[in-house]
Amino acid sequence: MASWVVFASGTGTNFRALIEVLSPLGKRPLALVSDVPACSAVTYAKDNKIPVLLMNYQGITRMQAENKLLDQLERFGNVQLVVLAGFMRVLSPYFLNSFPGTIINIHPSLLPRHPGRNGLADSLGSQDEELGITIHYVDEGVDTGKIIVQESFVRDAQEPFDSLEAKIHAIEHRLYPQVVLGLLNRFDTSEALN
Ligand code: GAR
C-alpha cells in the first residue's frame, strides 16, 4: 500500500476532504505534518487517530527544523508521496531533494497567475474573467512546479467574493482527493509489478 503524508497549517478543509474520500478506500496517510500546533487540521487529525508530527521553526534554521522532521519521518518508513494541503511554509531545496518529484501542492488560483500565500485574495481581487485552482508538483520556486491539473470557471462579475471563494474550495475538495488517489494507485500498481 502506497505511503503518504499530508502537510497543513490551517483550517484543514482539504486535509479533511482527503481523509473523507480516501480513508473508506483503505488509504490513510502515515501522518499529518503541521507547523501550527493549535490549527484545526491538527485537531481533525487527532480526532481521527492520525499521528501528528509538529514542525517547530522557532529559534532554529529552516534546515534544522526540516532535519528534525526528516528524522521523525524516517521512523515511519518510506514516504512515497508528500501532499501539501494549505501548508504555508516554503520547503528548502534540501528537503525537496529528499522526496524527488513526489511532493504535490494545491493552490487556489490558475497558476502561473497569482502565486504565493495570498493567491486567493489576489485572484479574487483581479480582473480575471476566469478563476480556478491548480494542483502541481512542487519545485524550488514558489508555486512554479509542473502542473498536474487545473479547473476553472467563468466568473460572474456580480458574484460576491464569499460565493466565489466557496466555489473555489468546492473544486479543491473534489479534485485533490481524486489526484492523490490516482498517484497512490500508480505507486501501488508499480509495486505490484515489481
Ligand atoms: C487552500 O485554498 C489552498 O489552496 C491554499 O490554502 C488553502 C488551505 O485551506 N493554499 C495556498 O494558498 C498555497 N499557496 P484548508 O486549510 O482549508 O485546506
Residues whose N, C-alpha, C, O or C-beta is under 5 A from the ligand:
A	BS01	GAR	G10 T11 G12 T13 N14 F15 A85 G86 F87 I106 H107 P108 G116 R117 G119
